[in-house]
Amino acid sequence: MGDNEIAQALRETEFEYIYDVSALFSLFKDINASQFIKRTTISNETLRQWRAGQKVPTNRLQELEDAIHQLAEELRTVQLR
C-alpha cells in the first residue's frame, strides 16, 4: 500500500471499546458503583465480587449494559440554563 492508501485506511478505521466490570468502574470514576447498581437487581456484594475479577454471567452483563445505556439517555436529555 502507498502512504495515501494507508492514511485513508487509518481514517476509516473504527474502534470498539469493550470493558469488563472491574475496568468500567475504574476507568469511569464519575460513576459511583454503589449508586449505579440501584438501577439494577444486582447486589452490592455481587458487584464487589465482579470488581474483584469474578466472572460475570452473560445475562447480568446485559443488565448492567442496559442500565449504562439508560443512564446515558437520561444524561443526553439534560439541558442547563
C-alpha positions in Angstrom: 0.0 0.0 0.0 1.1 3.5 -0.7 1.2 6.2 2.0 -2.1 7.7 0.8 -3.8 4.3 1.0 -2.5 3.7 4.5 -3.6 7.1 5.6 -7.1 6.5 4.1 -7.4 3.1 5.8 -6.5 4.7 9.1 -9.1 7.4 8.7 -11.7 4.8 8.1 -10.7 2.6 11.0 -13.3 2.2 13.7 -12.6 1.0 17.2 -14.9 -0.8 19.6 -14.1 -0.5 23.3 -15.2 -3.4 25.4 -14.7 -3.2 29.2 -15.0 -5.8 31.9 -16.9 -4.7 35.0 -13.8 -4.0 37.0 -12.3 -1.8 34.3 -15.6 0.0 33.8 -15.8 1.5 37.3 -12.0 2.0 37.4 -11.9 4.0 34.2 -15.2 5.9 34.7 -14.6 7.2 38.2 -17.6 9.6 37.9 -19.9 6.6 38.1 -20.5 5.7 41.7 -20.8 1.9 41.5 -22.9 1.6 44.7 -25.4 4.2 43.5 -25.4 3.0 39.9 -26.3 -0.6 40.7 -29.5 0.6 42.3 -30.8 0.8 38.7 -30.4 -3.0 38.6 -31.3 -6.1 40.6 -27.6 -6.7 41.4 -26.5 -6.7 45.0 -23.5 -4.7 46.3 -21.8 -8.0 47.3 -22.2 -9.4 43.8 -20.8 -6.2 42.4 -17.8 -6.3 44.7 -17.1 -9.9 43.6 -17.2 -8.8 39.9 -15.0 -5.8 40.5 -12.5 -8.2 42.2 -12.4 -10.2 38.9 -15.0 -12.9 39.3 -16.7 -13.8 36.0 -20.0 -12.1 35.3 -22.8 -14.2 33.8 -23.8 -13.0 30.4 -27.4 -12.2 31.4 -26.1 -10.0 34.2 -23.7 -8.2 31.8 -26.7 -7.3 29.7 -28.5 -5.9 32.7 -25.5 -3.7 33.5 -25.1 -2.6 29.9 -28.8 -1.7 29.7 -28.5 0.3 32.9 -25.5 2.2 31.5 -27.4 3.0 28.3 -30.4 4.1 30.3 -28.2 6.5 32.3 -26.6 7.8 29.1 -30.0 8.5 27.6 -31.1 10.4 30.8 -27.9 12.4 30.7 -28.4 13.2 27.0 -31.7 14.9 27.7 -30.2 17.3 30.3 -30.4 20.9 29.4 -28.7 23.6 31.5 -29.9 27.2 31.7 
